[in-house]
């Protein structure tokens, strides 16, 4: 029978008293590791549990979830509560799920497919993701919503020209639609990682649809004003920005990893199809029925996509811990990107790419008017050609990635775009310029899709949406800053010089691949691994208790010291990107064989979240380090609650959380 003291609550439930003191199995990644229980899980039979498991032992028994019956309580303390009801599903659904290799439960990170939506390996081409019914429904619905969004931009800009003669107000239409993508993307990515992505996507679509409905009603009643248009566009743009990271991060749950590049490319195809025909259709609607009709079409365009997400029965094992705060989630996402080379390289390079390629869109009106001596129809032809090229680039993404690899494909796409910009600068013929715009659109979309896929395949599920939101912010921020910068260059040096300079700088950016290369993905090891044992707690901790210091001892033979040190550098990177601070590795002066790893977490809750982020790749790093370790002492792992000088929690009248605390609960 479990005996749980009220002061310790659910956090004391993290102590695995039935297993006694911590063993070497708790050291995995500083938190405890369970290797993959392949044979037992595959056969549906629980393997016998060894009394003490060491890293050399192949198949430990998965520990029971001792916190499944707990819920967060007041003041960040955990209290006992009702056990959450298990999600029931049909046998057909169960057969299609990927199960966690340790617990045997459906994996939260596993790609989820509709039954019957399997893709044969020989058919994994550009359109292969459309064989998955759920992805096909969402993708086709996204074409409608993207089309409505393009119609909205044209109708709002045209209505603004009728209501105001100010160029600033007219230009603010696009700003109102794009600004939320820069400001809301990061919080939206954090929310998508903290909560159910399906619900976050529906919330964003609902907000955009609501803004569209209000805009249509106001337009029908003739109550539209310039500032009201901008306010409603901000609402719609915020909804779209909230939806974007949740949808992008969900693609990996809908299709297998090997067709993820094609699925991401199809998302770009959806947008570029709408970009090719949406502006013309929007102009026709405004002329034929008025701006309010175009506003109504935009509002209706969100409905099919909202219904597609509503009928998606997403399943996933709930986290044992409450979600992080929004601020902490933002910091965790940015720290992961900073310490994960693949994500960091992609974000930096896509920002530079956006800075250089911004001339194609920002200066296109001037190219049509001044360089080609054309009019609005000339501008439309150039944009349409760019959209067609972008579609072709999107469809070639999977083939290029498979044939050349991500780095070479990015260099090819960058080179094509740079040559196209030079051609645009030198062209005086409309159709030659249109061809160059098509090449520019193809190269740009190829590069953006490669970076997008690289981020998705590098980031584990717990941080995917935040990584993608950083990617989106880098793209939009680079293009926005580039547009301002190249506009200033145009004023100073002229249109042709600005476009030529952007093409030259873009070509030079290929050299960034030597310093910040794209990583060729191997076996997918982003899946979460359940840690074998929970930490033993004898203090009345809360999620806010901290800082917490973790120390791990290793005994390494002198001949292996250099190899061990190099392996520990990779472990240190993993610690930092998963949430550890102040990581260090020390060697004992009196005993050179003894090494001590040390790092901190701001709070006990942060440490527990760090444990939840343990992936198969992290486990492999830990196993590589443990191969050098000869220390089998039970006390090699230590967790300490730090008491900084002047801590208010250690005042004279503050109770000691260790005084009178009961032993961790036992069976």
C-alpha positions as a printed Julia matrix, in Angstrom:
667×3 Matrix{Float64}:
   0.0     0.0     0.0
   1.31    3.43   -0.89
   1.89    5.91    1.93
   2.08    9.43    0.62
   2.62   12.36    2.94
   0.56   15.47    2.17
   3.57   17.8     2.24
   5.42   15.91   -0.43
   2.33   15.34   -2.56
   2.88   14.27   -6.08
   6.52   15.29   -6.28
   7.29   12.79   -3.59
   5.57   10.34   -5.88
   8.54   10.71   -8.16
  10.61    8.78   -5.63
  10.79    5.14   -6.53
  10.97    3.83   -3.02
  10.23    0.27   -4.07
  13.6     0.15   -5.82
  15.66    1.58   -2.99
  18.63    3.88   -3.46
  19.68    5.08   -6.91
  21.91    2.81   -8.9
  24.01    3.3   -11.98
  20.83    3.09  -14.04
  19.85    6.5   -12.72
  22.94    8.1   -14.22
  21.83    7.88  -17.81
  22.12   11.42  -19.1
  22.21   12.53  -15.52
  18.63   11.43  -14.99
  18.41    7.68  -15.5
  18.08    5.68  -18.71
  16.12    2.67  -19.9
  17.44    1.11  -23.12
  15.01   -0.03  -25.8
  13.08   -3.1   -24.75
  12.74   -4.29  -28.33
  11.99   -7.96  -28.0
   9.7    -7.8   -24.98
   7.58   -4.94  -26.3
   7.4    -6.35  -29.82
   6.12   -9.62  -28.47
   3.76   -7.98  -26.04
   5.4    -9.78  -23.09
   6.87   -8.0   -20.06
  10.44   -9.08  -19.51
  11.48  -10.14  -16.01
  12.91   -7.24  -14.02
  16.49   -7.44  -12.86
  16.96   -6.36   -9.25
  19.67   -3.86  -10.18
  20.15   -2.74  -13.74
  23.43   -1.37  -15.08
  24.02    0.23  -18.45
  25.62   -2.96  -19.65
  22.4    -4.89  -19.14
  20.3    -4.95  -22.31
  16.66   -5.04  -21.3
  15.41   -3.46  -18.08
  11.81   -3.55  -17.06
  10.03   -0.25  -17.62
   9.16    1.44  -14.37
   5.56    2.14  -13.55
   4.26    5.65  -14.02
   4.06    6.72  -10.38
   2.61   10.12  -11.24
  -0.23    9.06  -13.53
  -2.74    9.62  -10.73
  -1.46   13.1    -9.88
  -2.47   16.55  -11.04
  -1.03   20.02  -10.45
  -2.4    21.8    -7.44
  -2.24   25.25   -5.92
   1.08   27.07   -5.66
   2.77   24.7    -8.1
   2.48   21.82   -5.63
   1.26   18.48   -6.82
  -1.68   16.86   -5.16
  -3.29   13.56   -5.5
  -6.17   13.56   -7.92
  -8.26   11.37  -10.1
  -6.48    9.21  -12.58
  -7.01   10.59  -16.09
  -9.28    8.53  -18.26
  -7.46    6.53  -20.86
  -8.11    7.35  -24.5
  -9.96    4.51  -26.16
  -9.48    3.7   -29.79
 -10.44    1.01  -32.23
  -8.25   -1.95  -33.1
  -7.84   -0.51  -36.55
  -6.47    2.72  -35.1
  -4.3     0.87  -32.58
  -2.67   -1.19  -35.3
  -1.48    1.93  -37.1
   0.22    3.54  -34.12
   3.89    3.5   -33.29
   4.46    2.43  -29.7
   7.04    3.67  -27.26
   9.94    1.26  -27.16
  10.15    1.34  -23.38
   6.62    1.57  -22.07
   4.83   -0.18  -24.89
   2.25    2.61  -24.93
   1.41    4.61  -28.05
   4.25    7.07  -28.51
   3.36   10.71  -28.32
   6.01   11.57  -30.88
   5.17    8.88  -33.38
   3.79    9.79  -36.78
   0.08    9.05  -36.89
  -1.62    7.9   -40.06
  -5.15    7.12  -40.98
  -5.79    3.45  -41.51
  -5.31    2.69  -45.13
  -3.04    5.66  -45.61
   0.22    3.73  -45.75
   2.73    4.66  -48.4
   4.71    2.07  -50.27
   8.41    2.85  -50.36
   8.54    2.73  -54.12
   5.85    5.42  -54.44
   7.39    8.01  -52.1
   7.43   10.79  -54.7
   6.38   14.43  -54.68
   2.68   13.57  -54.3
   3.14   10.58  -51.98
   1.89   12.4   -48.83
  -1.49   12.88  -50.5
  -1.99    9.12  -50.16
  -2.51    9.72  -46.43
  -6.24   10.57  -46.19
  -5.95   12.95  -43.23
  -3.06   14.87  -44.75
  -4.92   15.04  -48.05
  -8.01   16.52  -46.37
  -6.02   19.12  -44.46
  -3.89   20.02  -47.48
  -6.83   20.46  -49.84
  -8.6    22.57  -47.22
  -5.47   24.7   -46.81
  -5.66   25.6   -50.5
  -9.06   27.18  -49.81
  -7.82   29.11  -46.77
  -4.67   30.32  -48.56
  -6.79   31.42  -51.51
  -9.09   33.35  -49.2
  -6.1    34.98  -47.53
  -4.73   36.16  -50.88
  -8.16   37.5   -51.85
  -8.32   39.34  -48.53
  -5.02   41.12  -49.16
  -6.15   42.44  -52.54
  -9.63   43.43  -51.33
  -8.34   45.18  -48.21
  -5.72   47.11  -50.17
  -8.29   48.16  -52.77
 -10.79   49.19  -50.12
  -8.09   51.2   -48.37
  -7.39   53.12  -51.59
 -11.07   54.05  -51.68
 -11.14   55.18  -48.05
  -7.76   56.92  -47.8
  -5.34   58.6   -50.17
  -2.4    58.23  -47.77
   0.37   55.97  -49.16
   1.29   55.09  -45.59
  -2.19   53.76  -44.82
  -2.28   51.8   -48.07
   1.14   50.26  -47.4
   0.06   49.44  -43.84
  -2.36   46.82  -45.18
   0.46   44.37  -45.89
   2.18   45.36  -42.66
  -0.95   44.52  -40.66
  -1.09   41.07  -42.27
   2.64   40.31  -41.9
   3.48   41.91  -38.56
   1.8    39.16  -36.47
   3.94   36.56  -38.25
   6.99   38.2   -36.69
   5.54   39.03  -33.28
   3.24   36.06  -32.63
   5.28   33.27  -34.22
   7.52   32.56  -31.2
   4.73   32.51  -28.56
   2.59   30.49  -30.97
   5.35   27.91  -31.33
   5.72   27.67  -27.56
   1.96   27.17  -27.12
   1.96   24.47  -29.81
   4.67   22.57  -27.9
   3.02   23.08  -24.51
  -0.51   22.03  -25.45
  -2.38   19.93  -28.0
  -1.3    21.17  -31.43
  -4.65   20.31  -32.94
  -6.43   22.57  -30.47
  -3.93   25.38  -30.96
  -4.39   25.16  -34.73
  -8.16   25.25  -34.32
  -7.91   28.25  -31.99
  -5.84   30.14  -34.55
  -8.2    29.27  -37.39
 -11.19   30.2   -35.25
  -9.68   33.59  -34.46
  -8.94   34.25  -38.14
 -12.43   33.12  -39.15
 -14.03   35.34  -36.5
 -12.04   38.34  -37.72
 -13.06   37.57  -41.29
 -16.74   37.32  -40.36
 -16.66   40.67  -38.54
 -14.89   42.24  -41.5
 -17.51   40.88  -43.93
 -20.41   42.1   -41.79
 -18.88   45.53  -41.31
 -18.23   45.8   -45.04
 -21.79   44.73  -45.88
 -23.2    47.37  -43.52
 -20.92   50.06  -44.94
 -19.23   50.76  -41.6
 -15.66   50.2   -42.79
 -13.0    52.74  -41.77
  -9.25   52.7   -42.49
  -8.27   52.03  -38.88
 -10.95   49.36  -38.5
  -9.57   47.55  -41.55
  -6.07   47.57  -40.05
  -7.35   46.37  -36.66
  -9.29   43.46  -38.19
  -6.33   42.55  -40.41
  -4.18   42.35  -37.27
  -6.73   39.98  -35.73
  -6.8    37.78  -38.83
  -3.01   37.86  -39.13
  -2.65   36.88  -35.47
  -4.93   33.9   -35.99
  -2.93   32.76  -39.01
   0.32   33.23  -37.08
  -1.05   31.14  -34.2
  -2.13   28.4   -36.6
   1.12   28.22  -38.58
   3.6    26.62  -36.12
   1.0    24.16  -34.84
   0.26   22.97  -38.37
   3.91   22.82  -39.43
   4.83   20.81  -36.34
   1.89   18.46  -36.93
   3.03   17.42  -40.4
   5.52   14.98  -38.87
   2.64   13.29  -37.04
   0.61   12.8   -40.22
   3.18   11.31  -42.6
   6.2     8.99  -42.25
   9.6    10.71  -41.9
  10.81    9.62  -45.35
   8.05   11.58  -47.11
   8.27   14.59  -44.79
  10.22   16.65  -47.38
   7.47   16.05  -49.94
   4.79   16.93  -47.37
   6.5    20.21  -46.48
   6.91   20.99  -50.17
   3.2    20.38  -50.76
   2.46   22.96  -48.09
   4.45   25.45  -50.14
   2.61   24.33  -53.28
  -0.7    25.08  -51.55
   0.42   28.62  -50.77
   1.85   29.27  -54.22
  -1.24   27.96  -55.99
  -3.22   30.52  -54.04
  -0.6    33.2   -54.7
  -0.78   32.56  -58.44
  -4.56   32.93  -58.85
  -5.69   34.62  -55.62
  -4.84   38.24  -56.45
  -6.55   38.09  -59.85
  -9.62   36.4   -58.35
  -9.71   38.96  -55.55
  -9.64   41.83  -58.01
 -12.46   40.26  -60.01
 -14.61   39.82  -56.88
 -14.05   43.41  -55.8
 -15.02   44.75  -59.22
 -18.0    42.42  -59.62
 -19.56   42.41  -56.13
 -17.63   44.78  -53.92
 -15.01   44.39  -51.2
 -17.5    42.91  -48.73
 -17.97   39.9   -51.07
 -14.23   39.27  -51.06
 -14.21   39.59  -47.27
 -16.99   36.98  -47.08
 -15.08   34.56  -49.31
 -12.05   34.93  -47.04
 -14.12   34.11  -43.94
 -15.65   31.04  -45.62
 -12.22   29.85  -46.74
 -11.22   29.0   -43.16
 -14.24   26.76  -42.54
 -13.07   23.61  -44.48
  -9.68   23.72  -42.76
 -11.28   24.23  -39.36
 -13.51   21.2   -39.95
 -10.57   19.08  -41.13
  -8.74   19.72  -37.86
 -11.93   19.24  -35.86
 -12.4    15.7   -37.22
  -8.74   14.77  -36.7
  -8.72   12.41  -33.74
  -5.19   13.06  -32.58
  -3.96   10.62  -29.95
  -0.94   10.91  -27.73
   0.2    10.0   -24.25
  -0.25   13.0   -21.93
   2.84   14.34  -20.2
   3.39   13.35  -16.58
   4.18   16.99  -15.81
   2.21   20.21  -16.14
   3.26   22.45  -19.04
   5.98   25.03  -18.62
   5.12   28.68  -18.27
   5.07   30.59  -21.55
   8.19   32.57  -20.69
  10.12   29.47  -19.68
   8.98   27.67  -22.82
  10.24   30.52  -24.99
  13.63   30.45  -23.25
  13.83   26.65  -23.6
  13.09   26.84  -27.31
  15.67   29.53  -27.99
  18.31   27.73  -25.89
  17.65   24.52  -27.79
  18.07   26.29  -31.12
  21.26   27.98  -29.91
  22.85   24.68  -28.83
  21.5    22.42  -31.61
  23.82   22.88  -34.56
  21.4    21.72  -37.24
  18.64   24.11  -36.13
  20.99   27.02  -35.45
  22.67   26.72  -38.84
  19.35   26.58  -40.68
  17.94   29.62  -38.85
  21.04   31.76  -39.44
  21.34   30.83  -43.1
  17.66   31.32  -43.9
  17.83   34.78  -42.31
  20.78   35.71  -44.54
  18.97   34.25  -47.54
  15.9    36.36  -46.78
  18.04   39.5   -46.49
  19.56   38.95  -49.94
  16.51   37.72  -51.86
  14.15   40.45  -50.62
  14.76   42.54  -53.75
  12.69   40.13  -55.85
   9.46   41.05  -54.07
  10.23   44.45  -52.57
  11.43   46.02  -55.83
   9.16   44.14  -58.25
   6.75   47.11  -58.69
   9.67   49.37  -59.61
  11.07   46.75  -61.97
   7.72   46.52  -63.75
   7.21   50.3   -63.95
  10.68   51.75  -64.46
  12.83   49.0   -65.93
  10.21   47.35  -68.16
   8.11   50.49  -68.75
   4.98   48.5   -67.87
   1.87   48.9   -65.77
  -0.12   46.93  -63.2
  -0.63   44.02  -65.6
   3.14   43.79  -66.06
   3.53   43.58  -62.3
   0.91   40.83  -62.19
   2.7    38.83  -64.88
   5.97   38.98  -62.93
   4.28   37.86  -59.71
   2.43   35.07  -61.51
   5.66   33.84  -63.07
   7.3    33.8   -59.65
   4.38   31.79  -58.26
   4.61   29.21  -61.05
   8.34   28.85  -60.48
   7.74   28.43  -56.75
   5.32   25.57  -57.44
   7.92   23.84  -59.63
  10.55   24.34  -56.94
   8.28   22.89  -54.29
   7.54   19.79  -56.36
  11.25   19.19  -56.95
  12.19   19.38  -53.27
  11.93   15.67  -52.46
  13.82   14.63  -55.61
  16.6    17.16  -55.09
  17.01   16.22  -51.45
  17.2    12.52  -52.21
  19.57   12.9   -55.14
  21.99   15.55  -53.9
  21.47   15.79  -50.15
  20.31   18.89  -48.27
  23.53   20.94  -48.41
  24.13   20.55  -52.14
  20.44   21.16  -52.85
  20.58   24.42  -50.86
  23.66   25.52  -52.8
  21.99   24.71  -56.12
  18.84   26.6   -55.15
  20.86   29.58  -53.92
  22.9    29.64  -57.13
  19.77   29.51  -59.3
  18.22   32.37  -57.33
  21.39   34.49  -57.53
  21.64   34.02  -61.31
  17.95   34.85  -61.66
  18.42   38.12  -59.75
  21.29   39.08  -62.04
  19.08   38.27  -65.04
  16.25   40.39  -63.61
  18.62   43.33  -63.17
  19.87   43.12  -66.77
  16.57   42.29  -68.5
  14.64   44.84  -70.51
  12.16   42.4   -72.04
   8.97   41.41  -70.21
   9.04   37.71  -71.02
  12.74   37.36  -70.3
  12.14   39.08  -66.97
   9.18   36.76  -66.34
  11.43   33.76  -67.0
  13.97   35.12  -64.52
  11.22   35.66  -61.95
  10.11   32.05  -62.46
  13.67   30.83  -61.87
  13.92   33.06  -58.81
  10.68   31.63  -57.42
  11.84   28.07  -58.07
  15.23   28.56  -56.42
  13.79   30.45  -53.46
  11.16   27.84  -52.72
  13.69   25.02  -53.06
  16.0    26.67  -50.51
  13.22   27.54  -48.05
  11.77   24.03  -48.23
  15.2    22.49  -47.61
  15.75   24.58  -44.5
  12.2    23.9   -43.29
  12.63   20.15  -43.64
  16.06   20.33  -42.01
  14.59   22.01  -38.93
  11.72   19.52  -38.7
  14.0    16.49  -38.98
  16.52   17.87  -36.48
  14.21   19.05  -33.69
  12.6    16.48  -31.36
   8.85   16.6   -30.89
   8.95   18.54  -27.62
  10.45   21.59  -29.33
   9.46   21.2   -33.0
   6.91   24.01  -33.07
   9.28   26.43  -31.34
  12.09   25.57  -33.74
   9.78   26.1   -36.72
   8.56   29.4   -35.3
  12.18   30.57  -35.04
  12.65   29.51  -38.65
   9.53   31.44  -39.73
  10.61   34.51  -37.79
  14.04   34.34  -39.41
  12.5    34.19  -42.9
  10.0    36.99  -42.4
  12.46   39.1   -40.43
  15.16   38.7   -43.06
  12.81   39.64  -45.9
  11.37   42.6   -43.98
  14.79   44.02  -43.04
  16.13   43.25  -46.5
  13.26   45.12  -48.16
  14.03   48.21  -46.08
  17.76   47.96  -46.73
  17.52   47.39  -50.47
  15.04   50.23  -50.73
  17.66   52.53  -49.24
  20.31   51.14  -51.62
  17.96   51.78  -54.55
  17.54   55.4   -53.52
  21.31   55.83  -53.28
  22.65   53.75  -56.19
  19.7    53.01  -58.44
  17.43   50.04  -59.14
  19.78   47.98  -61.3
  22.71   48.35  -58.91
  20.58   47.23  -55.96
  19.32   44.08  -57.71
  22.82   43.22  -58.99
  24.28   43.7   -55.52
  21.64   41.45  -53.96
  22.4    38.72  -56.51
  26.14   38.97  -55.83
  25.69   38.82  -52.06
  23.32   35.88  -52.41
  25.91   34.01  -54.48
  28.54   34.77  -51.84
  26.23   33.4   -49.12
  26.84   29.92  -50.54
  30.15   30.06  -48.67
  28.19   29.97  -45.4
  27.69   26.29  -46.11
  31.36   25.74  -45.29
  30.93   27.22  -41.82
  27.27   26.43  -41.08
  26.56   23.26  -43.07
  23.24   21.51  -43.36
  23.35   18.17  -41.58
  22.57   15.08  -43.6
  20.06   13.18  -41.52
  20.7     9.58  -40.68
  18.42    7.31  -38.69
  15.58    9.21  -37.03
  16.3     9.2   -33.29
  14.08   12.07  -32.13
  11.64    9.8   -30.3
  11.4    10.28  -26.56
  12.83    7.6   -24.29
  11.22    7.01  -20.93
  13.78    7.19  -18.12
  14.04    4.02  -16.1
  13.69    5.29  -12.53
  12.33    8.41  -10.92
  14.58   10.42   -8.59
  14.43    9.73   -4.88
  13.09   12.75   -2.97
  13.38   13.21    0.8
  12.7    16.97    0.84
   9.29   18.59    0.51
  10.04   20.01   -2.92
   7.72   21.95   -5.18
   8.08   22.61   -8.88
   9.47   26.05   -8.0
  12.17   24.77   -5.62
  15.64   25.52   -6.83
  18.22   25.96   -8.13
  19.02   22.26   -8.43
  22.56   21.03   -9.0
  23.34   17.63  -10.53
  26.74   15.94  -10.21
  27.78   12.67  -11.84
  31.08   10.89  -11.23
  32.93    8.83  -13.83
  36.06    6.74  -13.37
  38.04    6.53  -16.59
  41.36    4.83  -17.3
  44.14    7.3   -18.19
  44.51    5.82  -21.65
  40.86    6.6   -22.43
  40.89   10.13  -20.98
  41.1    12.0   -24.29
  38.41    9.95  -25.99
  36.2    10.28  -22.91
  36.69   14.05  -22.88
  35.66   14.34  -26.53
  32.57   12.21  -25.94
  31.61   14.32  -22.94
  31.63   17.47  -25.08
  28.71   16.04  -27.05
  26.97   15.15  -23.8
  27.5    18.73  -22.61
  25.84   20.09  -25.74
  22.88   17.8   -25.15
  22.61   18.92  -21.52
  22.55   22.58  -22.53
  20.02   22.23  -25.34
  17.71   20.17  -23.13
  17.66   22.76  -20.35
  20.85   22.5   -18.28
  22.83   25.58  -17.25
  26.47   26.01  -16.28
  27.62   22.63  -17.56
  31.19   21.73  -16.65
  33.5    18.73  -16.53
  36.21   18.52  -13.85
  39.11   16.13  -13.2
  40.18   15.31   -9.68
  43.68   16.54   -8.9
  44.44   13.82   -6.35
  42.78   11.05   -8.36
  43.2    11.71  -12.14
  40.96    8.78  -13.01
  37.97   10.47  -11.35
  35.93   12.9   -13.46
  32.88   14.86  -12.29
  30.19   16.29  -14.53
  28.17   19.17  -13.11
  25.24   21.29  -14.31
  22.27   23.15  -12.86
  18.57   23.62  -13.5
  16.77   26.78  -12.32
  14.02   24.84  -10.52
  13.02   21.31   -9.67
  10.22   21.56  -12.21
  12.74   22.5   -14.92
  14.82   19.47  -14.0
  11.8    17.18  -14.31
  10.98   18.67  -17.72
  14.59   18.09  -18.73
  14.18   14.4   -17.93
  11.12   14.25  -20.18
  13.18   15.52  -23.14
  15.51   12.53  -23.21
  15.62   11.12  -26.77
  17.13    8.08  -28.45
  20.0    10.23  -29.73
  20.7    11.42  -26.18
  20.67    7.84  -24.97
  23.27    6.89  -27.57
  25.51    9.73  -26.39
  25.21    8.53  -22.81
  26.0     4.95  -23.79
  29.13    6.13  -25.62
  30.31    7.85  -22.43
  29.43    4.93  -20.18
  31.61    2.68  -22.32
  34.63    4.44  -20.75
  33.3     4.4   -17.19
  34.47    1.78  -14.73
  32.82    3.29  -11.65
  29.92    1.17  -10.37
  29.38    2.95   -7.06
  25.76    3.5    -6.13
  26.47    7.07   -4.99
  27.98    8.39   -8.23
  24.9    10.58   -8.91
  24.03   13.46   -6.58
  21.17   15.94   -6.77
  21.38   18.98   -4.53
  19.04   21.84   -3.72
  21.27   24.92   -3.76
  20.94   27.62   -1.12
  22.43   30.82   -2.58
  23.69   33.51   -0.24
  20.81   35.72    0.9
  18.1    33.29   -0.17
  14.74   34.43    1.22
  13.68   30.83    1.43
  16.38   30.23    4.04
  15.41   33.04    6.41
  15.33   32.41   10.15
  11.55   32.09   10.24
  11.33   29.93    7.12
  10.66   26.21    7.74
  13.29   23.73    6.7
  11.75   21.45    4.04
  13.81   18.61    5.45
  12.64   18.91    9.06
   9.97   16.41    9.85
   9.7    15.3     6.26
   8.64   11.68    5.98
  10.56    9.12    4.07
   9.62    8.76    0.42
   6.53    6.63    0.09
   7.01    2.91   -0.18
   4.95   -0.01   -1.3
